[in-house]
Amino acid sequence: MDKNSLRERFAKLHAELSAAHRGDPEAHRPLDEILPDIKRLAEHPETLGSGGADSSLPARLERVAVQFEAKHPALAGSVRRIVDLLGEVGI
């Protein structure tokens, strides 16, 4: 997958999570912890697979997805798409 495609996909998912962050106070804390990482990946996809990306990010994202599963299924789906994308690039 090319860097522009990665950048676009991370940017779209970051926008979805940011919108949820603004719209739901319950979502703030877990999203506050991961949004900066997702934004960094959207802006600098070249860090993926180069040791520059946070290898704990997929596990942290999965924990957030589990927290959101019952009350915020769409948000949980967005988070899981990021986990899948990270898996596609080897993280």
PyMOL commands that place a pseudoatom at each C-alpha (Angstrom):
pseudoatom trace, name=CA, resn=MET, resi=1, chain=A, elem=C, hetatm=0, pos=[0.000, 0.000, 0.000]
pseudoatom trace, name=CA, resn=ASP, resi=2, chain=A, elem=C, hetatm=0, pos=[1.458, 3.372, -0.961]
pseudoatom trace, name=CA, resn=LYS, resi=3, chain=A, elem=C, hetatm=0, pos=[2.082, 6.175, 1.521]
pseudoatom trace, name=CA, resn=ASN, resi=4, chain=A, elem=C, hetatm=0, pos=[-0.621, 8.466, 0.098]
pseudoatom trace, name=CA, resn=SER, resi=5, chain=A, elem=C, hetatm=0, pos=[-3.244, 5.759, 0.474]
pseudoatom trace, name=CA, resn=LEU, resi=6, chain=A, elem=C, hetatm=0, pos=[-2.138, 5.122, 4.054]
pseudoatom trace, name=CA, resn=ARG, resi=7, chain=A, elem=C, hetatm=0, pos=[-2.184, 8.828, 4.809]
pseudoatom trace, name=CA, resn=GLU, resi=8, chain=A, elem=C, hetatm=0, pos=[-5.721, 9.141, 3.417]
pseudoatom trace, name=CA, resn=ARG, resi=9, chain=A, elem=C, hetatm=0, pos=[-7.038, 6.139, 5.336]
pseudoatom trace, name=CA, resn=PHE, resi=10, chain=A, elem=C, hetatm=0, pos=[-5.488, 7.239, 8.638]
pseudoatom trace, name=CA, resn=ALA, resi=11, chain=A, elem=C, hetatm=0, pos=[-6.720, 10.803, 8.095]
pseudoatom trace, name=CA, resn=LYS, resi=12, chain=A, elem=C, hetatm=0, pos=[-10.270, 9.568, 7.457]
pseudoatom trace, name=CA, resn=LEU, resi=13, chain=A, elem=C, hetatm=0, pos=[-10.248, 7.374, 10.551]
pseudoatom trace, name=CA, resn=HIS, resi=14, chain=A, elem=C, hetatm=0, pos=[-8.730, 10.177, 12.614]
pseudoatom trace, name=CA, resn=ALA, resi=15, chain=A, elem=C, hetatm=0, pos=[-11.562, 12.455, 11.467]
pseudoatom trace, name=CA, resn=GLU, resi=16, chain=A, elem=C, hetatm=0, pos=[-14.170, 9.850, 12.495]
pseudoatom trace, name=CA, resn=LEU, resi=17, chain=A, elem=C, hetatm=0, pos=[-12.616, 9.469, 15.930]
pseudoatom trace, name=CA, resn=SER, resi=18, chain=A, elem=C, hetatm=0, pos=[-12.249, 13.223, 16.365]
pseudoatom trace, name=CA, resn=ALA, resi=19, chain=A, elem=C, hetatm=0, pos=[-15.929, 13.729, 15.553]
pseudoatom trace, name=CA, resn=ALA, resi=20, chain=A, elem=C, hetatm=0, pos=[-16.880, 11.094, 18.117]
pseudoatom trace, name=CA, resn=HIS, resi=21, chain=A, elem=C, hetatm=0, pos=[-14.540, 12.721, 20.618]
pseudoatom trace, name=CA, resn=ARG, resi=22, chain=A, elem=C, hetatm=0, pos=[-16.360, 16.052, 20.260]
pseudoatom trace, name=CA, resn=GLY, resi=23, chain=A, elem=C, hetatm=0, pos=[-19.818, 14.500, 20.298]
pseudoatom trace, name=CA, resn=ASP, resi=24, chain=A, elem=C, hetatm=0, pos=[-19.533, 12.170, 23.267]
pseudoatom trace, name=CA, resn=PRO, resi=25, chain=A, elem=C, hetatm=0, pos=[-17.981, 13.165, 26.594]
pseudoatom trace, name=CA, resn=GLU, resi=26, chain=A, elem=C, hetatm=0, pos=[-17.711, 9.494, 27.623]
pseudoatom trace, name=CA, resn=ALA, resi=27, chain=A, elem=C, hetatm=0, pos=[-15.375, 8.878, 24.715]
pseudoatom trace, name=CA, resn=HIS, resi=28, chain=A, elem=C, hetatm=0, pos=[-12.942, 11.641, 25.653]
pseudoatom trace, name=CA, resn=ARG, resi=29, chain=A, elem=C, hetatm=0, pos=[-10.436, 9.906, 27.895]
pseudoatom trace, name=CA, resn=PRO, resi=30, chain=A, elem=C, hetatm=0, pos=[-9.717, 6.790, 25.812]
pseudoatom trace, name=CA, resn=LEU, resi=31, chain=A, elem=C, hetatm=0, pos=[-9.633, 8.841, 22.625]
pseudoatom trace, name=CA, resn=ASP, resi=32, chain=A, elem=C, hetatm=0, pos=[-7.362, 11.461, 24.194]
pseudoatom trace, name=CA, resn=GLU, resi=33, chain=A, elem=C, hetatm=0, pos=[-4.836, 8.679, 24.608]
pseudoatom trace, name=CA, resn=ILE, resi=34, chain=A, elem=C, hetatm=0, pos=[-4.865, 7.460, 20.997]
pseudoatom trace, name=CA, resn=LEU, resi=35, chain=A, elem=C, hetatm=0, pos=[-5.827, 10.424, 18.808]
pseudoatom trace, name=CA, resn=PRO, resi=36, chain=A, elem=C, hetatm=0, pos=[-2.336, 11.984, 18.848]
pseudoatom trace, name=CA, resn=ASP, resi=37, chain=A, elem=C, hetatm=0, pos=[-0.837, 8.681, 17.701]
pseudoatom trace, name=CA, resn=ILE, resi=38, chain=A, elem=C, hetatm=0, pos=[-3.359, 8.297, 14.892]
pseudoatom trace, name=CA, resn=LYS, resi=39, chain=A, elem=C, hetatm=0, pos=[-2.805, 11.906, 13.811]
pseudoatom trace, name=CA, resn=ARG, resi=40, chain=A, elem=C, hetatm=0, pos=[0.949, 11.317, 13.735]
pseudoatom trace, name=CA, resn=LEU, resi=41, chain=A, elem=C, hetatm=0, pos=[0.455, 8.245, 11.537]
pseudoatom trace, name=CA, resn=ALA, resi=42, chain=A, elem=C, hetatm=0, pos=[-1.877, 10.174, 9.235]
pseudoatom trace, name=CA, resn=GLU, resi=43, chain=A, elem=C, hetatm=0, pos=[0.683, 12.940, 8.850]
pseudoatom trace, name=CA, resn=HIS, resi=44, chain=A, elem=C, hetatm=0, pos=[3.761, 10.692, 8.693]
pseudoatom trace, name=CA, resn=PRO, resi=45, chain=A, elem=C, hetatm=0, pos=[2.889, 7.228, 7.358]
pseudoatom trace, name=CA, resn=GLU, resi=46, chain=A, elem=C, hetatm=0, pos=[6.546, 6.704, 6.517]
pseudoatom trace, name=CA, resn=THR, resi=47, chain=A, elem=C, hetatm=0, pos=[7.130, 5.908, 10.202]
pseudoatom trace, name=CA, resn=LEU, resi=48, chain=A, elem=C, hetatm=0, pos=[5.128, 2.696, 9.806]
pseudoatom trace, name=CA, resn=GLY, resi=49, chain=A, elem=C, hetatm=0, pos=[7.303, -0.393, 9.925]
pseudoatom trace, name=CA, resn=SER, resi=50, chain=A, elem=C, hetatm=0, pos=[10.456, 1.633, 10.437]
pseudoatom trace, name=CA, resn=GLY, resi=51, chain=A, elem=C, hetatm=0, pos=[10.641, 1.350, 14.186]
pseudoatom trace, name=CA, resn=GLY, resi=52, chain=A, elem=C, hetatm=0, pos=[9.178, 4.860, 14.429]
pseudoatom trace, name=CA, resn=ALA, resi=53, chain=A, elem=C, hetatm=0, pos=[5.622, 3.688, 14.975]
pseudoatom trace, name=CA, resn=ASP, resi=54, chain=A, elem=C, hetatm=0, pos=[4.433, 2.730, 18.420]
pseudoatom trace, name=CA, resn=SER, resi=55, chain=A, elem=C, hetatm=0, pos=[4.279, -1.077, 18.494]
pseudoatom trace, name=CA, resn=SER, resi=56, chain=A, elem=C, hetatm=0, pos=[1.865, -0.950, 21.450]
pseudoatom trace, name=CA, resn=LEU, resi=57, chain=A, elem=C, hetatm=0, pos=[-0.674, 1.037, 19.433]
pseudoatom trace, name=CA, resn=PRO, resi=58, chain=A, elem=C, hetatm=0, pos=[-2.640, -1.971, 18.085]
pseudoatom trace, name=CA, resn=ALA, resi=59, chain=A, elem=C, hetatm=0, pos=[-3.108, -3.379, 21.607]
pseudoatom trace, name=CA, resn=ARG, resi=60, chain=A, elem=C, hetatm=0, pos=[-4.127, 0.028, 22.964]
pseudoatom trace, name=CA, resn=LEU, resi=61, chain=A, elem=C, hetatm=0, pos=[-6.565, 0.487, 20.091]
pseudoatom trace, name=CA, resn=GLU, resi=62, chain=A, elem=C, hetatm=0, pos=[-8.097, -2.926, 20.695]
pseudoatom trace, name=CA, resn=ARG, resi=63, chain=A, elem=C, hetatm=0, pos=[-8.684, -2.023, 24.371]
pseudoatom trace, name=CA, resn=VAL, resi=64, chain=A, elem=C, hetatm=0, pos=[-10.465, 1.169, 23.268]
pseudoatom trace, name=CA, resn=ALA, resi=65, chain=A, elem=C, hetatm=0, pos=[-12.567, -0.791, 20.761]
pseudoatom trace, name=CA, resn=VAL, resi=66, chain=A, elem=C, hetatm=0, pos=[-13.636, -3.223, 23.493]
pseudoatom trace, name=CA, resn=GLN, resi=67, chain=A, elem=C, hetatm=0, pos=[-14.601, -0.300, 25.761]
pseudoatom trace, name=CA, resn=PHE, resi=68, chain=A, elem=C, hetatm=0, pos=[-16.744, 1.214, 23.006]
pseudoatom trace, name=CA, resn=GLU, resi=69, chain=A, elem=C, hetatm=0, pos=[-18.337, -2.005, 21.744]
pseudoatom trace, name=CA, resn=ALA, resi=70, chain=A, elem=C, hetatm=0, pos=[-21.615, -1.778, 23.679]
pseudoatom trace, name=CA, resn=LYS, resi=71, chain=A, elem=C, hetatm=0, pos=[-22.353, 1.956, 23.694]
pseudoatom trace, name=CA, resn=HIS, resi=72, chain=A, elem=C, hetatm=0, pos=[-20.500, 3.074, 20.574]
pseudoatom trace, name=CA, resn=PRO, resi=73, chain=A, elem=C, hetatm=0, pos=[-20.429, 0.233, 18.032]
pseudoatom trace, name=CA, resn=ALA, resi=74, chain=A, elem=C, hetatm=0, pos=[-19.673, 2.523, 15.085]
pseudoatom trace, name=CA, resn=LEU, resi=75, chain=A, elem=C, hetatm=0, pos=[-16.746, 4.029, 16.958]
pseudoatom trace, name=CA, resn=ALA, resi=76, chain=A, elem=C, hetatm=0, pos=[-15.518, 0.560, 17.918]
pseudoatom trace, name=CA, resn=GLY, resi=77, chain=A, elem=C, hetatm=0, pos=[-15.650, -0.340, 14.235]
pseudoatom trace, name=CA, resn=SER, resi=78, chain=A, elem=C, hetatm=0, pos=[-13.551, 2.693, 13.314]
pseudoatom trace, name=CA, resn=VAL, resi=79, chain=A, elem=C, hetatm=0, pos=[-10.954, 1.790, 15.909]
pseudoatom trace, name=CA, resn=ARG, resi=80, chain=A, elem=C, hetatm=0, pos=[-10.841, -1.796, 14.658]
pseudoatom trace, name=CA, resn=ARG, resi=81, chain=A, elem=C, hetatm=0, pos=[-10.321, -0.552, 11.081]
pseudoatom trace, name=CA, resn=ILE, resi=82, chain=A, elem=C, hetatm=0, pos=[-7.212, 1.234, 12.330]
pseudoatom trace, name=CA, resn=VAL, resi=83, chain=A, elem=C, hetatm=0, pos=[-6.017, -1.982, 13.987]
pseudoatom trace, name=CA, resn=ASP, resi=84, chain=A, elem=C, hetatm=0, pos=[-6.592, -3.830, 10.702]
pseudoatom trace, name=CA, resn=LEU, resi=85, chain=A, elem=C, hetatm=0, pos=[-4.729, -1.139, 8.759]
pseudoatom trace, name=CA, resn=LEU, resi=86, chain=A, elem=C, hetatm=0, pos=[-1.781, -1.368, 11.142]
pseudoatom trace, name=CA, resn=GLY, resi=87, chain=A, elem=C, hetatm=0, pos=[-1.787, -5.127, 10.663]
pseudoatom trace, name=CA, resn=GLU, resi=88, chain=A, elem=C, hetatm=0, pos=[-1.704, -4.681, 6.878]
pseudoatom trace, name=CA, resn=VAL, resi=89, chain=A, elem=C, hetatm=0, pos=[1.475, -2.645, 7.170]
pseudoatom trace, name=CA, resn=GLY, resi=90, chain=A, elem=C, hetatm=0, pos=[3.102, -5.023, 9.611]
pseudoatom trace, name=CA, resn=ILE, resi=91, chain=A, elem=C, hetatm=0, pos=[2.540, -3.389, 12.989]
for i in range(1, 91): cmd.bond("trace and resi %d" % i, "trace and resi %d" % (i + 1))
show_as sticks, trace
zoom trace
